[in-house]
Amino acid sequence: MALDVIGDIHGCYEELSALIKKLGYKKMHGHYKHKDQRKLAFVGDLTDRGPASLKVIELVYQLVIVDKVAIYVPGNHCNKLYRYFLGNNVEIKHGLETTVAEYLKQDQEEQQIIRNKFMTLYEEAPLYYHDQTLNVVISHAGILDSMIGQNNSHVKAFVLYGPKSKEYHPDGRPVRIDWTPYHKGHTLVIYGHTPVLKPYKSNSTINIDLGCVFGNKLMAIQIPEQTEVSVPSKQPYQPERFTDFKT
């Protein structure tokens, strides 16, 4: 099975629709398919910050749950929205406020539909996706080779949030740590989480979060070909939001 792995979307519905079309997925009789039987894969962080998080949820739900032409693994923003929908006491900030505002504008029936779709997506998703035939792992914030096959709380924290940093940006966001020098295996890890201006490749890993919501691009990498496909962002450019890891 060949995969088209898409980076962090963050509510950028128009860009997602354009990228899916560019990759060759077509909607016929109400359902998406690819003529070559390829599958999409999402590295998480579907929502928050961007203009149309609810439409992204609905589209990804159709692709993953209904049409079964996609794989989804959750990100840290997905985890926070899930906990919000559970009724937990989560802080409505760092982008969640945009999704919540969209959600609260809907009537009760539409809210229930959106909530159920997202809860189903999240609850049926693996923490990370490991395809042994393609020798690839798809994980939101990354994963070390020693963690592949494990599913404990330490691995979950790493996969969703990456390694912990004791430094923070002025707005409260943690400074990202480059974990890739410690990935020693030959399994390709495809991840996002940390916005970069161009794909960051290091030690059999590739970061494909090109910060669409911050005005750069929405990217997919095709596996096994490792062809890069992208569409430009329609969002305002925010250069301060990008991390410059040195190769």
C-alpha positions as a Python dict, from the first residue, in 0.01 Angstrom:
ca = {
    (1, 'M'): (0, 0, 0),
    (2, 'A'): (132, 343, -96),
    (3, 'L'): (72, 638, 137),
    (4, 'D'): (36, 1014, 103),
    (5, 'V'): (122, 1153, 447),
    (6, 'I'): (-9, 1504, 521),
    (7, 'G'): (134, 1740, 784),
    (8, 'D'): (-44, 1946, 1051),
    (9, 'I'): (-365, 2102, 910),
    (10, 'H'): (-481, 2323, 1199),
    (11, 'G'): (-816, 2414, 1049),
    (12, 'C'): (-685, 2502, 699),
    (13, 'Y'): (-969, 2336, 513),
    (14, 'E'): (-921, 2504, 174),
    (15, 'E'): (-555, 2407, 161),
    (16, 'L'): (-637, 2050, 266),
    (17, 'S'): (-899, 2018, -8),
    (18, 'A'): (-654, 2153, -265),
    (19, 'L'): (-377, 1917, -155),
    (20, 'I'): (-603, 1609, -160),
    (21, 'K'): (-710, 1700, -514),
    (22, 'K'): (-348, 1757, -620),
    (23, 'L'): (-259, 1412, -485),
    (24, 'G'): (-520, 1255, -712),
    (25, 'Y'): (-807, 1178, -473),
    (26, 'K'): (-1146, 1230, -634),
    (27, 'K'): (-1496, 1238, -491),
    (28, 'M'): (-1736, 1025, -692),
    (29, 'H'): (-2094, 945, -590),
    (30, 'G'): (-2025, 1106, -253),
    (31, 'H'): (-1711, 907, -172),
    (32, 'Y'): (-1338, 966, -211),
    (33, 'K'): (-1106, 724, -385),
    (34, 'H'): (-771, 715, -564),
    (35, 'K'): (-731, 544, -900),
    (36, 'D'): (-410, 378, -779),
    (37, 'Q'): (-561, 266, -447),
    (38, 'R'): (-330, 494, -247),
    (39, 'K'): (-419, 599, 106),
    (40, 'L'): (-391, 930, 285),
    (41, 'A'): (-237, 952, 631),
    (42, 'F'): (-262, 1244, 875),
    (43, 'V'): (0, 1323, 1140),
    (44, 'G'): (-254, 1488, 1371),
    (45, 'D'): (-343, 1843, 1480),
    (46, 'L'): (-643, 1868, 1252),
    (47, 'T'): (-787, 2167, 1437),
    (48, 'D'): (-713, 2495, 1619),
    (49, 'R'): (-581, 2832, 1504),
    (50, 'G'): (-708, 2806, 1144),
    (51, 'P'): (-1039, 2929, 1000),
    (52, 'A'): (-1235, 2605, 946),
    (53, 'S'): (-1157, 2337, 1203),
    (54, 'L'): (-1506, 2185, 1198),
    (55, 'K'): (-1499, 2136, 820),
    (56, 'V'): (-1160, 1967, 855),
    (57, 'I'): (-1304, 1728, 1116),
    (58, 'E'): (-1593, 1640, 885),
    (59, 'L'): (-1366, 1582, 585),
    (60, 'V'): (-1113, 1370, 774),
    (61, 'Y'): (-1397, 1171, 935),
    (62, 'Q'): (-1533, 1090, 589),
    (63, 'L'): (-1191, 993, 455),
    (64, 'V'): (-1096, 777, 756),
    (65, 'I'): (-1419, 634, 896),
    (66, 'V'): (-1663, 637, 604),
    (67, 'D'): (-1453, 594, 290),
    (68, 'K'): (-1160, 415, 458),
    (69, 'V'): (-905, 578, 228),
    (70, 'A'): (-707, 740, 508),
    (71, 'I'): (-522, 678, 833),
    (72, 'Y'): (-523, 925, 1121),
    (73, 'V'): (-303, 951, 1428),
    (74, 'P'): (-377, 1219, 1690),
    (75, 'G'): (-170, 1520, 1785),
    (76, 'N'): (-152, 1722, 2105),
    (77, 'H'): (-422, 1963, 1983),
    (78, 'C'): (-643, 1664, 1902),
    (79, 'N'): (-586, 1532, 2254),
    (80, 'K'): (-686, 1864, 2407),
    (81, 'L'): (-1002, 1893, 2197),
    (82, 'Y'): (-1092, 1535, 2291),
    (83, 'R'): (-1057, 1620, 2659),
    (84, 'Y'): (-1268, 1932, 2606),
    (85, 'F'): (-1544, 1722, 2447),
    (86, 'L'): (-1523, 1481, 2741),
    (87, 'G'): (-1605, 1775, 2967),
    (88, 'N'): (-1264, 1793, 3131),
    (89, 'N'): (-1136, 2123, 3266),
    (90, 'V'): (-892, 2222, 2988),
    (91, 'E'): (-749, 2567, 2924),
    (92, 'I'): (-913, 2727, 2621),
    (93, 'K'): (-598, 2877, 2468),
    (94, 'H'): (-307, 2809, 2231),
    (95, 'G'): (-552, 2776, 1942),
    (96, 'L'): (-827, 2572, 2105),
    (97, 'E'): (-1025, 2893, 2150),
    (98, 'T'): (-1077, 2918, 1772),
    (99, 'T'): (-1221, 2566, 1747),
    (100, 'V'): (-1441, 2617, 2054),
    (101, 'A'): (-1573, 2945, 1911),
    (102, 'E'): (-1665, 2769, 1585),
    (103, 'Y'): (-1827, 2485, 1777),
    (104, 'L'): (-2037, 2710, 2002),
    (105, 'K'): (-2181, 2893, 1701),
    (106, 'Q'): (-2351, 2571, 1588),
    (107, 'D'): (-2694, 2464, 1706),
    (108, 'Q'): (-2716, 2175, 1952),
    (109, 'E'): (-2785, 1913, 1686),
    (110, 'E'): (-2484, 2019, 1477),
    (111, 'Q'): (-2266, 2032, 1788),
    (112, 'Q'): (-2361, 1674, 1870),
    (113, 'I'): (-2278, 1559, 1516),
    (114, 'I'): (-1936, 1727, 1518),
    (115, 'R'): (-1856, 1603, 1868),
    (116, 'N'): (-1951, 1245, 1781),
    (117, 'K'): (-1746, 1249, 1461),
    (118, 'F'): (-1435, 1378, 1634),
    (119, 'M'): (-1474, 1145, 1933),
    (120, 'T'): (-1505, 848, 1694),
    (121, 'L'): (-1198, 957, 1497),
    (122, 'Y'): (-992, 998, 1812),
    (123, 'E'): (-1106, 685, 1990),
    (124, 'E'): (-1049, 462, 1687),
    (125, 'A'): (-706, 609, 1608),
    (126, 'P'): (-380, 435, 1698),
    (127, 'L'): (-134, 639, 1904),
    (128, 'Y'): (104, 606, 1608),
    (129, 'Y'): (94, 406, 1286),
    (130, 'H'): (366, 150, 1205),
    (131, 'D'): (373, -4, 858),
    (132, 'Q'): (635, -277, 865),
    (133, 'T'): (610, -345, 493),
    (134, 'L'): (692, 17, 409),
    (135, 'N'): (926, 41, 711),
    (136, 'V'): (766, 368, 819),
    (137, 'V'): (613, 508, 1137),
    (138, 'I'): (372, 803, 1136),
    (139, 'S'): (370, 982, 1469),
    (140, 'H'): (259, 1334, 1556),
    (141, 'A'): (561, 1470, 1745),
    (142, 'G'): (797, 1185, 1658),
    (143, 'I'): (911, 861, 1817),
    (144, 'L'): (1246, 702, 1896),
    (145, 'D'): (1331, 364, 1745),
    (146, 'S'): (1348, 215, 2096),
    (147, 'M'): (982, 316, 2154),
    (148, 'I'): (834, 156, 1841),
    (149, 'G'): (598, -120, 1948),
    (150, 'Q'): (537, 31, 2292),
    (151, 'N'): (227, 215, 2410),
    (152, 'N'): (293, 327, 2768),
    (153, 'S'): (240, 672, 2922),
    (154, 'H'): (598, 783, 2853),
    (155, 'V'): (567, 691, 2485),
    (156, 'K'): (225, 860, 2464),
    (157, 'A'): (366, 1185, 2606),
    (158, 'F'): (658, 1175, 2361),
    (159, 'V'): (440, 1093, 2060),
    (160, 'L'): (188, 1370, 2134),
    (161, 'Y'): (413, 1645, 2272),
    (162, 'G'): (774, 1553, 2197),
    (163, 'P'): (1050, 1567, 2459),
    (164, 'K'): (987, 1816, 2737),
    (165, 'S'): (1164, 2150, 2734),
    (166, 'K'): (1225, 2371, 3039),
    (167, 'E'): (1233, 2681, 2818),
    (168, 'Y'): (924, 2867, 2697),
    (169, 'H'): (839, 3132, 2442),
    (170, 'P'): (684, 3458, 2574),
    (171, 'D'): (334, 3334, 2483),
    (172, 'G'): (380, 3018, 2692),
    (173, 'R'): (466, 2772, 2416),
    (174, 'P'): (755, 2538, 2501),
    (175, 'V'): (1076, 2570, 2304),
    (176, 'R'): (1103, 2259, 2085),
    (177, 'I'): (1386, 2011, 2136),
    (178, 'D'): (1539, 1831, 1837),
    (179, 'W'): (1505, 1463, 1935),
    (180, 'T'): (1612, 1325, 1597),
    (181, 'P'): (1987, 1280, 1677),
    (182, 'Y'): (1876, 1008, 1924),
    (183, 'H'): (1679, 810, 1665),
    (184, 'K'): (1922, 530, 1579),
    (185, 'G'): (1715, 288, 1374),
    (186, 'H'): (1648, 265, 1001),
    (187, 'T'): (1269, 290, 1026),
    (188, 'L'): (1157, 615, 862),
    (189, 'V'): (965, 833, 1108),
    (190, 'I'): (730, 1090, 954),
    (191, 'Y'): (606, 1351, 1197),
    (192, 'G'): (495, 1714, 1239),
    (193, 'H'): (423, 1917, 1554),
    (194, 'T'): (705, 2169, 1511),
    (195, 'P'): (655, 2414, 1220),
    (196, 'V'): (955, 2436, 986),
    (197, 'L'): (991, 2632, 662),
    (198, 'K'): (1115, 2331, 467),
    (199, 'P'): (1107, 1956, 540),
    (200, 'Y'): (1356, 1875, 814),
    (201, 'K'): (1536, 1547, 745),
    (202, 'S'): (1761, 1387, 1006),
    (203, 'N'): (1855, 1028, 1096),
    (204, 'S'): (1573, 850, 907),
    (205, 'T'): (1315, 1107, 1017),
    (206, 'I'): (1131, 1381, 833),
    (207, 'N'): (926, 1667, 977),
    (208, 'I'): (649, 1762, 731),
    (209, 'D'): (477, 2035, 936),
    (210, 'L'): (543, 2330, 706),
    (211, 'G'): (326, 2561, 915),
    (212, 'C'): (29, 2602, 683),
    (213, 'V'): (-166, 2789, 951),
    (214, 'F'): (128, 3029, 987),
    (215, 'G'): (136, 3118, 619),
    (216, 'N'): (385, 2876, 459),
    (217, 'K'): (261, 2550, 299),
    (218, 'L'): (60, 2234, 358),
    (219, 'M'): (278, 1939, 263),
    (220, 'A'): (242, 1571, 188),
    (221, 'I'): (518, 1317, 143),
    (222, 'Q'): (445, 1014, -74),
    (223, 'I'): (567, 677, 51),
    (224, 'P'): (753, 475, -68),
    (225, 'E'): (855, 726, -338),
    (226, 'Q'): (941, 1003, -87),
    (227, 'T'): (806, 1258, -336),
    (228, 'E'): (714, 1590, -175),
    (229, 'V'): (386, 1755, -277),
    (230, 'S'): (258, 2083, -134),
    (231, 'V'): (12, 2369, -177),
    (232, 'P'): (66, 2729, -62),
    (233, 'S'): (-108, 2858, 249),
    (234, 'K'): (-385, 3115, 233),
    (235, 'Q'): (-310, 3231, 589),
    (236, 'P'): (-106, 3536, 699),
    (237, 'Y'): (267, 3470, 720),
    (238, 'Q'): (406, 3460, 1076),
    (239, 'P'): (783, 3400, 1049),
    (240, 'E'): (834, 3399, 1425),
    (241, 'R'): (637, 3074, 1456),
    (242, 'F'): (892, 2860, 1272),
    (243, 'T'): (1179, 2660, 1423),
    (244, 'D'): (1510, 2644, 1238),
    (245, 'F'): (1668, 2308, 1318),
    (246, 'K'): (2017, 2283, 1170),
    (247, 'T'): (2098, 1975, 961),
}
